[in-house]
Amino acid sequence: MCPLAYGLGRRFNETYFSLYQDAIDFITERGSYAIIDPHNYMRYNDPSMQPTSGSVIGNTSDPNAATTEQFGDFWNELAGRFRYNPNVIFGIMNEPHNMSTELILKDDQAALDGIRDAGAGQLVLVPGNGYTNAEIWTNSSGNGLTPGSTPNSDVLGDIYDPFDNFAFDMHLYLDYDFSGTHNMCVSADFGPQNLVLVTEWLEEHNFTAFLSEIGAGSNELCFEALNNTFAWLESHPVFFGWSYWAAGPLWGDYFQSVEPFEGPEFNTTWPFALEPRIESYQPIKRFGISSDYPTEVAGSSPGNGTNATVASSYR
């Protein structure tokens, strides 16, 4: 979107953006919702070895780093271009990690301010440190956290939205290291067990969250683990929805892909765990989109060519 020759900010590669907008319009004109996010791990200028390469946005000790202000400008421009599309949800950044949680708050706030200053009132998903993983939201150590990091739960509650239309963006995978790279799940109750602390935090502070990535292998234990996790989410209103990782033709034979007719999980996880759940939510109500449009977040079916296409809300 923002080539290195331009730098991070308001200037886009318009050829790329035109194709991007065509994809978003294709999804949303059919009644589905599109979560758009920079998939950059709160980094910019070197995608060669993601998620670790690139300079941390806002790192003032790195002369090559994009500034927090540039990040706000980027979001101001992007949100302004979609401000009249009520089916667009803004995800500030995919999986920040190994950086100051206080800096993440600063970057998140700059992005949120830029979105609102553009006149866009849609739902905004606010990420945290540690790859925004739900299971370590209240921790000071863990995967994607520099030892001694301030927990997300101690910092991100200070985010401010004049529209009061944000939710915390969280991820949860059901393999042993929460990475989504192993076909085996730990146990049938692994999801709920790892959501207890963050759910208590959300409830205590009257916040909401969206589980924008969840994934698991295709076997009986994982089907049970997924269904138990969905049941937990449904029974705790602080979580208002989830989306499954992943789908889209570029994923090829990635084991968690539910891409129709092609993904390895299309004939397993999709019919045994995902499709019945989504059907049980019907009719899906819109939820959480403020602005001048009817408010609400819905579900979509897979196959829109995006990364996480099975988005469901049940409130």
C-alpha atoms as one frame of an Amber mdcrd trajectory, in Angstrom:
protein
   0.000   0.000   0.000   2.788   2.424   0.970   5.937   1.590  -1.042   9.310
   2.244   0.590   9.948   4.929  -2.012   7.007   6.870  -0.560   7.380   5.957
   3.097   4.566   5.231   5.501   1.846   7.851   5.373  -0.853   9.306   3.166
   0.678   8.526  -0.218  -0.431   5.171  -1.631   0.442   3.083  -4.637  -2.840
   3.869  -6.386  -2.624   0.907  -8.766  -2.391  -1.451  -5.814  -5.070   0.409
  -3.882  -7.490   0.189  -6.800  -7.200  -3.605  -6.813  -7.529  -3.670  -3.035
 -10.656  -1.542  -3.113 -12.159  -3.758  -5.812 -11.724  -6.759  -3.504 -13.262
  -4.968  -0.514 -16.189  -3.757  -2.622 -16.745  -7.273  -3.980 -17.043  -8.602
  -0.426 -19.129  -5.852   1.110 -21.532  -5.331  -1.786 -22.669  -8.914  -1.213
 -23.571  -8.189   2.386 -20.429  -9.583   3.994 -18.050  -7.690   6.223 -14.379
  -7.044   5.548 -11.833  -6.556   8.307  -8.953  -4.610   6.809  -5.618  -4.444
   8.596  -1.966  -3.779   7.819  -0.431  -7.225   8.224   2.907  -5.836   9.379
   3.333  -6.700  13.077   3.687  -2.967  13.929   6.740  -2.779  11.701   7.576
  -1.046   8.433  10.352  -0.898   5.818  11.470  -4.543   5.501   8.960  -7.372
   4.916  11.645  -9.890   3.954  11.539 -11.941   7.162   8.176 -11.176   8.711
   7.181 -11.235  11.494  10.617 -10.219  12.791  12.037  -7.947  10.097  11.440
  -4.237   9.765  11.694  -1.284  12.116   9.185  -0.942  14.934   6.796   1.904
  14.167   7.359   4.760  16.588  10.774   3.551  17.813  12.553   6.878  18.233
  15.924   5.187  18.782  15.827   3.697  15.263  16.571   6.290  12.563  14.980
   4.041   9.947  11.677   3.620  11.794   8.440   5.191  10.616   6.980   7.519
  13.203   3.799   7.144  15.197   2.540  10.281  13.454   3.111   8.701  10.039
   1.120   5.682  11.157  -1.743   7.958  12.163  -1.565   9.689   8.783  -1.712
   6.328   7.015  -4.869   5.360   8.875  -6.431   8.768   8.351  -6.031   8.361
   4.598  -7.129   4.717   4.469 -10.164   5.175   6.712 -11.231   8.257   4.802
 -11.428   6.203   1.626 -13.779   3.677   3.280 -15.725   5.935   5.629 -18.971
   5.526   3.686 -18.837   1.728   3.634 -20.548   0.461   6.813 -19.434  -3.127
   6.146 -15.760  -2.298   6.617 -14.145  -2.929   9.997 -10.766  -1.394  10.735
  -8.100  -3.615  12.323  -5.324  -1.271  13.436  -2.448  -3.739  13.030  -1.897
  -7.468  12.832   0.018  -8.977  15.760   2.393  -6.421  17.273   5.069  -8.209
  19.265   8.354  -7.872  21.148   8.077  -4.157  21.692   6.999  -1.782  24.407
   3.327  -2.226  25.252   3.236   1.494  26.021   4.413   2.200  22.470   1.691
  -0.078  21.108  -0.868   2.015  22.974   0.648   5.175  21.504   0.555   3.734
  17.967  -2.963   2.354  18.463  -4.193   5.728  19.699  -2.633   7.560  16.745
  -4.358   5.171  14.360  -7.711   5.469  16.130  -7.447   9.258  16.176  -6.643
   9.241  12.465  -9.644   7.034  11.706 -12.062   9.222  13.648 -10.582  12.459
  12.280 -11.330  11.087   8.792 -15.021  10.933   9.684 -15.091   7.125   9.791
 -17.305   5.767  12.557 -17.002   2.027  11.944 -15.856  -0.546  14.461 -12.118
  -0.451  15.210 -10.196  -3.500  16.464  -7.369  -2.566  18.832  -4.424  -5.016
  19.074  -2.003  -5.657  21.915   1.496  -6.978  22.449   2.559 -10.630  22.256
   1.039 -11.193  18.812  -2.201  -9.890  20.413  -2.726 -13.391  21.824  -5.633
 -13.731  24.227  -3.934 -16.308  26.456  -1.142 -13.892  27.504  -3.153 -10.647
  27.566  -2.615 -10.336  31.321   1.001 -11.626  31.285   4.400  -9.928  31.374
   6.126 -12.846  29.626   5.268 -15.263  26.869   5.546 -15.728  23.124   5.984
 -12.342  21.479   6.659 -10.509  24.742  10.048  -9.169  25.751  10.617 -10.428
  29.328   9.394  -7.828  31.774   6.941  -6.266  29.334   4.007  -4.451  30.840
   0.904  -6.646  30.342  -1.660  -5.512  27.798  -4.194  -5.502  30.616  -2.211
  -2.828  32.476  -1.866  -0.474  29.517  -4.435  -0.805  26.775  -7.419   0.102
  28.913  -6.277   3.706  28.444  -7.253   3.690  24.759  -9.746   6.457  24.017
 -12.393   6.471  21.308 -14.793   9.435  21.151 -17.271   7.147  19.365 -16.863
   4.406  21.989 -16.952   1.913  19.139 -13.861  -0.214  19.509 -13.091  -3.745
  20.652  -9.836  -5.412  21.542  -8.426  -7.570  18.774  -7.353 -11.009  20.033
  -6.012 -14.257  18.590  -6.084 -17.809  19.903  -4.755 -21.009  18.345  -5.364
 -24.362  19.935  -2.005 -26.096  19.423   0.556 -26.392  22.235   2.470 -23.181
  21.459  -0.529 -21.135  20.245   1.064 -20.725  16.812  -1.428 -22.324  14.446
   1.353 -24.422  12.935   0.525 -27.846  14.385  -2.342 -30.153  13.495  -2.872
 -31.465  17.034  -4.793 -29.630  19.746  -3.754 -29.826  23.397  -7.112 -30.764
  24.915 -10.838 -30.347  24.433 -10.934 -27.487  26.960  -7.713 -25.770  25.926
  -9.511 -22.751  24.474 -11.738 -21.941  27.463  -8.887 -22.577  29.897  -6.815
 -19.952  28.127  -9.628 -17.416  27.921 -10.506 -17.285  31.625  -8.164 -14.480
  32.701  -8.736 -12.194  29.737 -12.492 -12.723  29.979 -12.395 -11.680  33.633
 -10.406  -8.573  32.681 -12.867  -7.636  29.937 -15.813  -8.116  32.260 -14.212
  -6.158  35.104 -13.498  -3.164  32.885 -16.607  -3.328  30.712 -14.635  -3.868
  27.506 -15.411  -6.076  24.515 -13.209  -8.191  22.269 -13.320  -9.866  18.876
 -11.369 -13.089  18.334 -10.158 -12.195  14.862  -8.014 -15.308  14.455  -8.757
 -18.775  15.753  -7.552 -21.982  14.168  -7.034 -25.668  14.828  -6.265 -28.963
  13.123  -8.770 -31.278  11.496  -9.365 -34.166  13.886 -11.961 -35.131  16.471
 -10.095 -33.545  19.374  -9.742 -30.254  17.532 -13.402 -30.240  16.476 -14.334
 -30.642  20.136 -11.821 -27.996  21.184 -13.198 -25.528  18.642 -16.806 -26.140
  19.640 -15.973 -25.765  23.318 -14.186 -22.494  22.575 -17.133 -21.183  20.574
 -19.466 -22.170  23.409 -17.280 -20.188  25.835 -17.355 -17.134  23.601 -21.125
 -17.376  23.168 -21.677 -17.618  26.913 -19.538 -14.560  27.657 -20.989 -11.461
  25.960 -17.706  -9.541  26.245 -16.688 -11.538  23.156 -19.036 -10.620  20.348
 -17.627 -12.666  17.484 -14.776 -14.564  15.868 -13.176 -15.257  12.503 -11.409
 -18.433  11.437  -7.899 -18.555  10.046  -7.726 -19.102   7.132  -9.137 -19.096
   3.598  -8.285 -17.707   0.205  -6.696 -19.266  -2.891  -3.164 -18.162  -2.008
  -3.078 -20.496   0.995  -2.820 -23.590  -1.191  -2.523 -26.712   0.967  -2.024
 -24.902   4.292  -3.578 -27.339   6.759  -6.024 -24.848   8.333  -7.400 -23.498
   5.053 -11.160 -23.766   4.562 -11.012 -22.377   1.037 -14.055 -23.880  -0.753
 -13.286 -27.113  -2.628  -9.530 -26.576  -2.269  -8.590 -26.066   1.365  -7.678
 -29.182   3.395 -10.248 -28.264   6.066 -13.114 -27.488   3.702 -14.412 -31.063
   3.974 -13.531 -31.502   7.653 -13.380 -28.520  10.021 -15.815 -26.499   7.943
 -18.741 -28.985   8.053 -17.935 -30.465  11.482 -17.217 -27.308  13.505 -17.676
 -24.049  11.606 -20.704 -24.315   9.323 -23.091 -25.682  12.010 -22.036 -22.899
  14.354 -22.636 -20.203  11.788 -26.004 -21.677  10.838 -26.989 -21.649  14.517
 -26.383 -17.888  14.638 -28.962 -17.183  11.937 -30.382 -14.691  11.505 -27.089
 -12.939  12.216 -27.593  -9.433  13.499 -25.383  -6.521  12.741 -23.550  -5.303
  15.799 -20.969  -2.683  16.631 -20.827  -0.441  13.586 -21.456   3.112  14.660
 -21.976   5.999  12.241 -25.112   7.013  10.445 -25.762   3.440   9.321 -27.708
   0.637  11.008 -25.395  -0.799  13.646 -24.217  -4.446  13.897 -21.428  -7.078
  12.699 -22.421 -10.052  10.688 -20.985 -13.244   9.408 -19.625 -14.127   6.027
 -19.164 -17.361   4.184 -15.698 -18.492   3.128 -14.218 -17.936  -0.283 -13.961
 -14.166  -0.550 -10.249 -14.448  -1.144  -9.248 -12.926   2.191  -7.126 -14.435
   4.919  -9.718 -14.998   7.607 -13.073 -15.188   5.921 -15.390 -16.966   8.326
 -16.528 -14.076  10.484 -19.373 -14.578  12.889 -21.237 -12.515  15.421 -23.972
 -13.871  17.622 -25.112 -10.905  19.676
